[in-house]
Amino acid sequence: MKKRRRLSLEEYQEGVLSGSRVGLSRAITLVESTLDSDNELAAQLIDKIYDYTGKSFRIGITGVPGVGKSTFIEVFGQLVLENKKKLAVLTIDPSSQKTGGSILGDKTRMEKLSRSADAFIRPSPSGDALGGVAHKTRETMLLCEAAGYDFILIETVGVGQSETSVKNMVDFFLLLMLAGAGDELQGIKKGIMEMADAIAINKADGDNIDRAQKAKKEYQNALHLFPANENGWVPEVKTCSAVNSEGLVEIFQLLDKFQVEQKQTGYFALNRKEQAIHWMHQTIHHFLKQNFYKSPEVLKNLSKFEDEVRQGNKHSVKAARTLLNQYYK
């Protein structure tokens, strides 16, 4: 099989800014690469396209497995397209611990949406990223914005760990819930509910409608117990059925209302500025960790220290501090 020619910085830039889906895909593959040479080129590419970013509406969507996130996004995505907007969906797939590859195939779960010329779906394996959020999701989002996408949806794994990371990169955070699945809070952590800008109770259809209405009241009561958001926004609870395409127009209108209000008060821009500072620190942490494990001293001694800890000859904290001292020297 013939190896594809490596693109130049200008070709990557042109591919993204022209709105080419193939060009965008290749740029994201570059950004996701772990090769040092690719990382340097990716950083240059982000610098080149940065002035074209920031014009989209960034939305995070999470919920327990089985809540119907993909079906919801498929139907919600059609609404976005009907409103003459371009949509990019970044889905963080759980990574196989054995292969490191994606377990789920999101394009097969959003078949209709993936056929649209104005929609772009990109599954990314979560890899070893803390909480399951791909290291490069933020950079991928910037590439999609530069390519002209108006709405960016980021779907998380939904296991209760990646939500904080996603909240720190989106404008609006939507929590999907189910009714009638035992305890109405379904083990969802209080912290995740506090982060939500809205809760949508999905699968509110058939015999489940009454349970969904009951759950709606319970969630509304629960939200009133939380401290008020500093941005002045009061989270709302909606019911919907993605399968029957019911209630999604109301959610779309709620998103529009949020965006208008937050831009009028100035909190929309303020939130983006605070997130930019957070991203700066996260990037520093990421590259320090990467640099540490690539250090010759660490590479030379790491397995020896692991063996000593495993055998009980050295405790974890001492081993870590010794390795860090060797790294700093």
C-alpha positions as CSV (number, residue, x, y, z in Angstrom):
1,M,0.0,0.0,0.0
2,K,1.4,3.4,-1.1
3,K,2.2,5.7,1.8
4,R,0.5,9.1,1.6
5,R,2.7,12.1,1.0
6,R,3.3,14.3,4.1
7,L,1.5,17.6,3.7
8,S,3.1,21.0,4.2
9,L,1.9,23.5,6.8
10,E,0.4,25.6,4.0
11,E,-1.5,22.5,2.6
12,Y,-2.9,21.6,6.0
13,Q,-4.0,25.3,6.6
14,E,-5.6,25.5,3.1
15,G,-7.4,22.1,3.7
16,V,-8.9,23.4,7.0
17,L,-9.8,27.0,5.9
18,S,-11.4,25.8,2.6
19,G,-13.9,23.8,4.6
20,S,-12.8,20.5,3.0
21,R,-13.9,17.5,5.1
22,V,-10.9,15.5,3.9
23,G,-8.6,18.4,4.7
24,L,-10.1,18.8,8.1
25,S,-9.8,15.1,8.8
26,R,-6.1,15.0,7.9
27,A,-5.5,18.1,10.1
28,I,-7.2,16.4,13.1
29,T,-5.1,13.2,12.5
30,L,-2.0,15.4,12.6
31,V,-3.1,17.0,15.9
32,E,-3.9,13.6,17.4
33,S,-0.5,12.2,16.5
34,T,2.0,11.4,19.3
35,L,5.1,11.9,17.1
36,D,7.2,14.8,18.1
37,S,7.6,16.0,14.5
38,D,3.8,16.0,14.1
39,N,3.3,17.8,17.4
40,E,5.6,20.6,16.3
41,L,3.7,20.9,12.9
42,A,0.3,20.7,14.7
43,A,1.3,23.6,17.0
44,Q,2.3,25.7,14.0
45,L,-1.0,24.8,12.3
46,I,-3.1,25.9,15.4
47,D,-1.1,29.2,15.3
48,K,-2.0,29.7,11.7
49,I,-5.7,29.0,12.0
50,Y,-6.3,30.5,15.4
51,D,-7.6,33.9,14.2
52,Y,-10.4,32.0,12.4
53,T,-11.7,30.3,15.6
54,G,-14.1,31.2,18.3
55,K,-17.2,31.9,16.3
56,S,-19.1,28.6,17.0
57,F,-21.4,27.6,19.8
58,R,-19.7,24.9,21.8
59,I,-22.0,22.3,23.5
60,G,-21.1,19.4,25.8
61,I,-23.5,16.5,26.0
62,T,-23.3,13.8,28.6
63,G,-25.3,11.2,30.4
64,V,-25.2,7.6,31.6
65,P,-24.6,4.8,29.0
66,G,-27.9,3.8,27.4
67,V,-29.5,7.3,27.9
68,G,-29.6,7.7,24.1
69,K,-26.9,10.3,23.5
70,S,-26.2,9.2,19.9
71,T,-29.9,9.1,18.9
72,F,-30.4,12.5,20.5
73,I,-27.4,14.0,18.7
74,E,-28.6,12.5,15.4
75,V,-32.0,14.1,15.6
76,F,-30.8,17.3,17.2
77,G,-28.2,17.6,14.5
78,Q,-31.0,17.6,11.9
79,L,-32.5,20.6,13.6
80,V,-29.2,22.4,13.5
81,L,-28.9,21.7,9.7
82,E,-32.5,22.8,9.1
83,N,-31.6,26.1,10.6
84,K,-28.9,26.5,7.9
85,K,-26.0,25.9,10.4
86,K,-23.0,23.6,10.0
87,L,-22.5,21.0,12.7
88,A,-19.4,19.2,13.9
89,V,-19.8,16.3,16.4
90,L,-16.7,15.2,18.4
91,T,-17.4,12.0,20.2
92,I,-15.0,10.7,22.8
93,D,-15.0,6.9,22.5
94,P,-13.9,4.7,25.3
95,S,-10.6,3.3,24.3
96,S,-9.8,-0.4,24.4
97,Q,-7.2,-1.0,27.1
98,K,-5.7,-3.7,24.9
99,T,-5.5,-2.0,21.6
100,G,-5.8,1.7,22.4
101,G,-8.4,2.0,19.6
102,S,-12.0,3.2,19.7
103,I,-14.5,0.6,20.9
104,L,-17.6,2.3,19.5
105,G,-18.1,3.4,15.9
106,D,-20.0,6.6,16.1
107,K,-20.5,7.1,12.4
108,T,-22.5,3.8,12.4
109,R,-24.6,5.2,15.2
110,M,-25.3,8.5,13.4
111,E,-25.8,7.2,9.9
112,K,-28.2,9.9,8.6
113,L,-26.2,12.8,10.0
114,S,-22.9,11.5,8.7
115,R,-24.3,11.6,5.1
116,S,-24.9,15.4,5.3
117,A,-22.4,17.7,3.6
118,D,-22.9,20.2,6.4
119,A,-22.2,17.8,9.2
120,F,-18.8,16.4,10.3
121,I,-18.5,13.5,12.8
122,R,-15.2,12.6,14.3
123,P,-14.9,9.8,16.9
124,S,-11.7,10.0,18.9
125,P,-10.4,7.3,21.2
126,S,-10.0,8.6,24.7
127,G,-6.6,6.9,25.1
128,D,-5.0,7.4,28.5
129,A,-6.4,10.9,28.9
130,L,-7.7,11.6,32.4
131,G,-11.4,11.0,32.6
132,G,-11.7,9.8,29.1
133,V,-11.5,13.1,27.3
134,A,-9.0,12.9,24.4
135,H,-6.0,15.1,25.0
136,K,-6.5,16.9,21.7
137,T,-10.2,17.5,21.8
138,R,-9.7,21.3,22.3
139,E,-7.4,21.6,19.3
140,T,-9.8,19.5,17.2
141,M,-12.6,21.9,18.2
142,L,-10.5,24.9,17.1
143,L,-9.8,23.2,13.7
144,C,-13.6,22.6,13.2
145,E,-14.3,26.2,14.0
146,A,-11.7,27.4,11.5
147,A,-13.3,25.1,8.9
148,G,-16.6,27.0,9.4
149,Y,-18.7,24.9,11.7
150,D,-21.3,26.9,13.6
151,F,-22.2,24.3,16.3
152,I,-19.6,22.0,17.9
153,L,-21.1,19.1,20.0
154,I,-18.8,17.2,22.3
155,E,-20.2,13.9,23.4
156,T,-18.5,12.4,26.5
157,V,-18.1,8.7,27.4
158,G,-20.7,9.3,30.1
159,V,-19.1,7.4,32.9
160,G,-19.0,10.3,35.3
161,Q,-15.3,11.2,35.1
162,S,-14.9,13.3,31.9
163,E,-17.6,15.9,32.6
164,T,-15.4,18.4,34.3
165,S,-12.9,18.4,31.4
166,V,-15.7,18.9,28.9
167,K,-17.4,21.7,31.0
168,N,-14.1,23.6,30.8
169,M,-14.2,23.6,27.0
170,V,-17.8,24.3,26.2
171,D,-20.3,27.2,26.4
172,F,-23.3,25.1,27.3
173,F,-23.5,21.8,29.2
174,L,-26.5,19.5,28.6
175,L,-27.1,16.5,30.9
176,L,-29.3,13.7,29.4
177,M,-31.2,11.6,31.9
178,L,-33.7,8.7,32.0
179,A,-36.9,8.4,33.9
180,G,-38.1,5.2,35.5
181,A,-34.6,3.7,35.9
182,G,-34.8,3.1,39.6
183,D,-33.5,5.9,41.8
184,E,-34.3,9.1,39.8
185,L,-30.8,10.5,40.4
186,Q,-29.4,7.2,39.0
187,G,-26.1,7.6,40.8
188,I,-25.4,10.8,38.9
189,K,-23.0,12.8,41.1
190,K,-24.3,16.0,42.6
191,G,-21.3,17.8,41.1
192,I,-22.4,16.8,37.6
193,M,-25.9,18.1,38.1
194,E,-24.4,21.4,39.4
195,M,-22.4,21.7,36.2
196,A,-25.5,21.3,34.0
197,D,-27.0,24.3,32.2
198,A,-30.0,22.1,31.4
199,I,-31.3,18.6,32.0
200,A,-33.2,16.7,29.3
201,I,-35.1,13.6,30.3
202,N,-34.9,11.5,27.2
203,K,-37.2,8.6,26.1
204,A,-40.3,10.4,27.3
205,D,-42.6,8.4,25.2
206,G,-45.2,5.6,25.4
207,D,-45.6,4.2,28.9
208,N,-42.7,6.4,30.1
209,I,-44.4,9.8,29.7
210,D,-45.9,9.9,33.2
211,R,-42.6,8.8,34.8
212,A,-40.7,11.4,32.7
213,Q,-43.0,14.2,34.0
214,K,-42.5,13.0,37.6
215,A,-38.8,12.9,37.1
216,K,-38.9,16.4,35.6
217,K,-40.4,17.8,38.8
218,E,-37.9,15.9,41.0
219,Y,-35.0,17.3,39.1
220,Q,-36.4,20.8,39.1
221,N,-36.7,20.6,42.9
222,A,-33.2,19.2,43.2
223,L,-31.7,22.0,41.0
224,H,-33.3,24.7,43.3
225,L,-31.2,23.3,46.2
226,F,-28.0,24.2,44.4
227,P,-26.4,27.7,44.8
228,A,-27.3,30.2,42.0
229,N,-24.9,30.3,39.0
230,E,-22.7,33.4,39.0
231,N,-23.7,33.9,35.3
232,G,-27.3,34.4,36.4
233,W,-28.6,31.5,34.3
234,V,-31.2,29.3,35.9
235,P,-30.9,25.7,34.6
236,E,-34.1,24.2,33.2
237,V,-35.4,20.7,32.9
238,K,-37.0,19.5,29.7
239,T,-38.5,16.2,28.6
240,C,-37.9,14.8,25.1
241,S,-38.1,11.7,22.9
242,A,-35.3,11.6,20.4
243,V,-36.9,8.5,18.8
244,N,-40.1,10.4,18.2
245,S,-38.4,13.7,17.5
246,E,-40.5,15.3,20.3
247,G,-39.3,18.1,22.6
248,L,-36.0,18.8,20.7
249,V,-37.2,22.1,19.2
250,E,-37.8,23.4,22.8
251,I,-34.2,22.4,23.7
252,F,-32.9,24.1,20.6
253,Q,-34.8,27.2,21.5
254,L,-33.4,27.0,25.1
255,L,-29.9,26.9,23.7
256,D,-30.6,30.0,21.6
257,K,-32.1,31.8,24.7
258,F,-29.0,30.9,26.7
259,Q,-26.6,32.2,24.1
260,V,-28.5,35.5,23.6
261,E,-28.7,36.2,27.4
262,Q,-25.1,35.3,28.2
263,K,-23.8,37.4,25.4
264,Q,-25.9,40.4,26.5
265,T,-24.6,40.1,30.1
266,G,-21.0,39.6,29.0
267,Y,-20.6,36.2,30.7
268,F,-20.3,34.3,27.4
269,A,-17.0,36.1,26.6
270,L,-15.9,36.0,30.2
271,N,-16.3,32.3,30.4
272,R,-14.3,31.8,27.2
273,K,-11.4,33.9,28.7
274,E,-11.4,31.8,31.9
275,Q,-11.4,28.6,29.8
276,A,-8.5,29.9,27.8
277,I,-6.4,30.3,31.0
278,H,-7.5,26.8,32.1
279,W,-6.4,25.3,28.7
280,M,-3.0,27.0,29.1
281,H,-2.4,25.2,32.4
282,Q,-3.7,21.9,31.1
283,T,-1.4,22.2,28.1
284,I,1.5,22.8,30.4
285,H,0.6,19.8,32.5
286,H,0.2,17.6,29.4
287,F,3.6,18.5,27.9
288,L,5.5,18.3,31.3
289,K,4.1,14.8,31.8
290,Q,5.0,13.9,28.2
291,N,8.5,15.3,28.5
292,F,9.0,13.6,31.9
293,Y,8.3,10.1,30.5
294,K,10.5,10.8,27.4
295,S,13.5,11.9,29.5
296,P,16.5,9.6,29.1
297,E,17.1,9.4,32.9
298,V,13.5,8.4,33.5
299,L,13.5,5.9,30.6
300,K,16.6,4.3,32.0
301,N,15.4,3.9,35.6
302,L,11.6,3.7,35.4
303,S,11.2,-0.1,35.0
304,K,13.8,-0.7,37.8
305,F,11.8,1.6,40.2
306,E,8.6,-0.1,39.2
307,D,10.1,-3.5,40.1
308,E,11.3,-2.1,43.5
309,V,7.8,-0.8,44.3
310,R,6.2,-4.0,43.2
311,Q,8.5,-6.1,45.4
312,G,8.0,-3.7,48.4
313,N,11.6,-2.6,48.5
314,K,10.7,1.0,47.9
315,H,7.4,2.8,48.6
316,S,5.6,4.7,45.8
317,V,6.2,8.2,47.1
318,K,9.9,7.8,47.5
319,A,10.2,6.2,44.1
320,A,8.3,9.0,42.4
321,R,10.3,11.7,44.2
322,T,13.6,10.1,43.3
323,L,12.6,9.8,39.6
324,L,11.5,13.5,39.7
325,N,14.8,14.6,41.2
326,Q,16.7,12.7,38.5
327,Y,14.5,14.4,35.9
328,Y,15.1,17.9,37.2
329,K,18.9,17.3,37.3
